[in-house]
Amino acid sequence: MRVLHILLFTVILFSSCKKENDPAPPPVAAKTQLDASYGTDALQKMDIYLPSGRTTATTKLIIMVHGGSWNGGDKADLTQYVDTIKRRLPDWAIININYRLANPPNLFPTQELDVKAAIEYIYSKRSEYLISDKFVLLGASAGAHLACLDAYKYTSTVRFKAVVDFFGPTDLADMYNNPANPLVPFQLYNVIGGSPTTVPALYASSNPLNYITAQSAPTIILHGGADVLVSPSQSVMLKNKLTSFGVVNQYVFYPTENHGWSGLNMTDSFDKIAAFLNANVH
């Protein structure tokens, strides 16, 4: 019996030492995948940037949506800001998406539905990507319109934690009737396939303002006072509607900037975005 006790003690001691001496598993490595497909069309692609050490419990995600008047632009337009975000939010994942452009036969709402499809595809891949369900949408211009529209309108599968809106249209009928320049109605007519008078239901269903509720995602809005494409009034309407429902929001206004900017004001923009996301995405 004494020998048996000694053997058991030896086995337990050896096992304990082995566990203590085993090296910790290496952290998950960072991963980049360019032009991954979320659909069958050549434009239904996305660039995926996953940080090291990511987990399904803690890793947050920013989905980026490019602009270009709905019928132009490319995810490459936002690639320059990937490192900008990484420096401020190094533990976040970033996915930069393309969508089919609004040229026949893919007029609006093809773009809205592509963003929705990309979001749902990414959400279904959370365990594979090792990311959490803490999703944020960031868009610029037409991409900001799509980001706001999808975040506010489709909440059954993904409920976004925040939205970043760089000078996006928020009421297309108002944008048509009160354009920042005379070419805006022509552009909207070609993208949507009609005017607010000829296809009123489509304009109504395409307006982010119409889907805001008290449960809508916190939103940071950035706009230039000299914008010649999207009037700052579009952002003011969004801010006022969010505020009326008690939704957390921040409006950042640059009086002398046009439809996009760079330099110190862009640095300031991303500093404010990072602070807003850190305060509101938990």
Buried (B, 14 or more C-beta within 10 A) or exposed (E): EEEEEEEEEEEEEEEEEEEEEEEEEEEBEEBEEEEBEBBEBEBBBBBBBBBEBBEEEEBBBBBBBBBBBBBEBBBEBBBEBBEBBBEBBEEBBBBBBBBBBBEEEBBBBBBBBBBBBBBBBBBEBBEEBBBBBBBBBBBBBBBBBBBBBBBBBBBEEBEBBBBBBBBBBBBBBBBBEEBBEEEBBEBBBBBBBBBBEEBEEBBBBBBBBBBBEEEBBBBBBBBBEEBEBBBBBBBBBBBEBBEEEEBBBBBBBBEEBEBBBEEEBBEBBBEBBBEBBEEBBE
